[in-house]
Amino acid sequence: MKIRFLSPSPKAGQVEHIQPHLAQPLIVAGLAEHIPYKNYRERLSEEASVGSDPSNTNANVVGVEWGVVQPTHPLNPPCIIRKTAHETLYFDGPPDEKKYGKVPAGVLAQFRALKDEPQPSGFSKEAAVKQEFEQREREKAGVAAVIHRGR
């Protein structure tokens, strides 16, 4: 959000781009005024110049960090995870080496072991998906019955 600080503020006359949740109290208190963007392109170019929100970064990661996310449910596949200081990417298979760099052999071995891990005896993915769908339908029907009963 683009704001201009007003006279009681020590930053009077300065224009800054700050997050809306920080700008609103200043505007309400009369210390700043909102400056609308002329168009979409101006907003994108000015917000891009400020940089990413600090909460969207991995501050403790130096260089590239690789890992494997283990599934918490039988229907969820394992993922390879790649972290840098400014992004986190998830892959459902080995990523393109030219684009993302070489994945460490240990990470690939762990991923393949999880991917090839045998399911519990008698487990069928199709049956699990069907069972999950039926459970959701029963829950929806129960909610609808409660809503209609209340009328």
C-alpha positions in Angstrom: 0.0 0.0 0.0 1.4 3.4 -0.9 1.0 6.2 1.7 2.3 9.7 2.2 3.1 10.8 5.7 1.4 14.0 7.0 2.8 16.9 9.1 2.5 15.7 12.7 4.7 12.7 11.6 8.5 12.9 11.7 8.4 11.5 8.2 6.1 14.2 6.9 6.1 14.5 3.1 7.7 11.1 2.5 6.0 8.5 0.4 6.4 4.8 1.3 5.1 1.4 0.3 4.2 -0.6 3.4 1.9 -3.5 4.2 -1.8 -2.6 4.5 -2.1 -3.8 8.1 0.7 -1.4 9.1 -0.7 1.5 7.0 -4.3 1.4 8.2 -3.5 2.6 11.8 -1.4 5.4 10.5 -4.2 6.5 8.2 -6.8 6.3 10.9 -4.6 8.3 13.3 -4.2 11.0 10.7 -0.4 10.5 10.4 -0.6 9.4 6.7 -2.9 9.4 3.7 -3.5 6.6 1.2 -2.2 7.3 -2.3 -4.1 5.1 -4.9 -2.1 3.6 -7.8 -2.8 4.9 -11.3 -3.3 1.4 -12.7 -2.5 -2.2 -12.2 0.9 -2.0 -13.9 2.0 0.8 -11.6 1.0 -1.2 -8.5 2.9 -4.3 -9.7 6.0 -2.5 -10.6 6.1 -0.5 -7.3 5.3 -3.5 -5.1 7.9 -5.6 -6.8 10.5 -3.0 -6.1 9.9 -3.3 -2.4 10.7 -7.0 -2.4 9.1 -10.1 -0.9 7.3 -10.0 2.4 9.8 -11.2 5.1 7.3 -13.9 6.2 7.5 -15.5 2.8 11.2 -16.3 3.1 13.3 -19.1 4.7 15.7 -16.9 6.6 17.7 -19.8 8.2 18.4 -21.5 4.8 21.8 -20.7 3.3 22.3 -22.0 -0.2 20.0 -24.9 -1.2 18.5 -27.4 1.2 16.9 -30.7 0.0 14.7 -33.1 1.8 11.8 -35.5 1.6 8.3 -35.0 3.0 6.9 -38.2 4.3 3.2 -38.9 3.6 0.9 -38.6 6.7 -1.9 -40.5 4.9 -1.8 -43.5 2.6 -3.3 -41.5 -0.2 -0.7 -38.8 0.0 2.5 -39.5 -2.0 6.0 -38.6 -0.7 7.5 -35.3 -2.0 11.0 -34.0 -2.6 11.3 -30.5 -1.1 13.8 -27.9 -2.2 14.4 -24.8 0.0 16.3 -21.7 -0.7 16.3 -18.4 1.2 13.4 -17.0 -0.9 11.3 -20.0 -1.9 10.2 -23.6 -1.1 9.3 -26.0 -3.9 7.7 -29.4 -3.7 8.2 -32.2 -6.3 6.3 -35.4 -6.8 9.2 -36.9 -8.6 12.9 -36.1 -9.2 13.1 -32.5 -10.5 14.8 -31.4 -13.7 18.6 -31.3 -12.9 19.3 -28.5 -15.4 16.7 -26.2 -13.9 16.9 -27.0 -10.1 20.4 -28.5 -9.7 21.5 -31.9 -8.6 19.4 -33.6 -5.9 21.7 -35.3 -3.3 21.8 -39.1 -3.7 20.6 -39.7 -0.1 17.5 -37.6 -0.7 16.7 -39.5 -3.9 17.2 -42.9 -2.2 14.9 -41.8 0.7 12.3 -40.6 -1.8 12.4 -43.8 -3.8 12.2 -46.0 -0.7 9.1 -44.2 0.5 7.6 -44.3 -3.0 8.2 -48.0 -3.4 7.2 -48.8 0.2 4.7 -51.6 0.1 1.2 -50.6 1.4 -0.3 -52.5 4.3 -1.7 -55.9 3.4 -5.2 -55.6 1.9 -4.8 -51.9 1.2 -6.3 -50.7 -2.1 -5.9 -47.1 -3.1 -9.2 -47.2 -5.1 -11.0 -48.7 -2.1 -9.5 -46.0 0.2 -10.6 -43.2 -2.2 -14.1 -44.7 -2.4 -14.3 -45.0 1.4 -13.1 -41.4 1.9 -15.7 -40.2 -0.7 -18.5 -42.1 1.1 -17.5 -40.7 4.4 -17.7 -37.1 3.1 -21.1 -37.8 1.7 -22.3 -39.2 5.0 -21.0 -36.1 6.8 -22.7 -33.8 4.3 -26.0 -35.6 4.7 -25.6 -35.4 8.5 -25.0 -31.6 8.4 -28.0 -31.1 6.0 -30.2 -33.2 8.3 -29.2 -31.0 11.3 -29.9 -27.8 9.3 -33.3 -29.0 8.1 -34.3 -30.2 11.5 -33.7 -26.8 12.9 -36.2 -25.1 10.6 
